[in-house]
Amino acid sequence: MKIRVYYEDTDAGGVVYHSQYLNFCERARSELFFTKGLSPHKENEFFVVKSLQADYIKSAKFADLLDIQTKVIEQKKASLVLSQIILNEKDEILFKMEVQVAYLKNRKPYRIPENILNIF
């Protein structure tokens, strides 16, 4: 997924705030659903972040066009571990993260439905 860096994503020097990388990754995960005509939140069923590990490698800057790539690296009944990387237009890795997301139904862990697994 491609994301443009806007002024609101940066500090006064035009460098992306560290927390924005997490927002960019969250948007990319949501877009996986939207591109299939689905929503990442369905009444009482949704994913929540359980844990994550992030590495900030290089800074993104104002007006950069970023590519966020997401892939599954581990799948369990009610959770996934995803690898997400953010690259710039030169295909340089700026940020990488592993995030564990848990699927909840009625606020309790629940087996991830097959149609949801197919999105990833």
N, C-alpha and C positions, 0 to 999 in steps of 0.2 A: 504494500500500500504506500502511496506517495503522500507526503505531507509537506506543505510549505511552511517555513518558519516566519511568523508574523512578529511585528514589533512587540506585541503584548506578551510574547513568549520569551523576551530577552530583557537583559538589564540595560542600563544606560549606555554601555559599551557595545551593545548589539550581540552579546553572547547569550545563548540559551540558558535559562535557569535550570539548575539540576533537576528539580521536580518535574519540569516539563517533559523530560524523556519518559517518565512513567506515564504521564498523560498521553503522549504520542503512542506508546505501546498499548495502552488501554483502548484508545481509538481504533488502532489496527485490529485488536481482538474483536471489537464491536463490529467493525466493517466486514469481517469474515461472515457474520450473520446477515448484515444488511445486503451484501451482494447476492445472497441466496434468497432474499425476500423474507427473511426471518428477523426476529428480534432477540437480542441477548438476554432479555428479561421477559418472561411470560408468566403473568399472574404471580403464582407462588413458587416459580422455578427460575433459578438463575445461578450463575457462577459467582463466587467470592474469592478474593485473593487470600490464600492461607499463609504463604511466605514467598519471599523473593530474595535473590542475590543479584546485585547490579554492579557493573564495572563501567566507569566513565573513562573513555580512552582519549577522545579528542572533542573539542568544542564545536558545536554547530553554531551558526551565526545567522543574523537577520537575513531573510530572503533566500536562504538555502532551501533546496528541494531535497527532502529526505526520503529514503526508502526504508520502510519497516517490514522486516521479514519475520514470519512466525512459523515455527514447526513444533510438532509434538515430539518430545524425547522420552516420555514415560506416560503410560496409560494404566490407570487402575479403575475399579468399578465406579467410584464416585469422585475421582480426581484426575487431573492431568498435570504433568510438568511440561511447560512450554519453554522453548528457547526463542528469544526475540532479539534481533540485532537491528541497529539503525545505521544505515550507510549514507554517505553524502553522494553528490553527483559524480565524484571521482571513484566511487565504490570503495572508499576508505571506511573502515568500521569506526564509528564514533562512540557507540554505546552497545553493550550487550547485557542481557539479563536472562536468568532462569526464574520462572515464576510458577508456583504451584497454585492451581485453582481448584476449588472444591465445588461440586454441583450440589445445590440444595433444593429441596422441595419442602414447602411448609417449614422452612428454616432448619431442616435436618438433612444430613448427608443422604444422597439418593443416587441410585445407579444412573449414570449418564445415558440418556436415550440414544439409540443407534443413529437416528437422523441428526442429532447434535454432534455425535462423534464424526460423522461424515463431513461436517463443515471444516474440521481441522485437517 
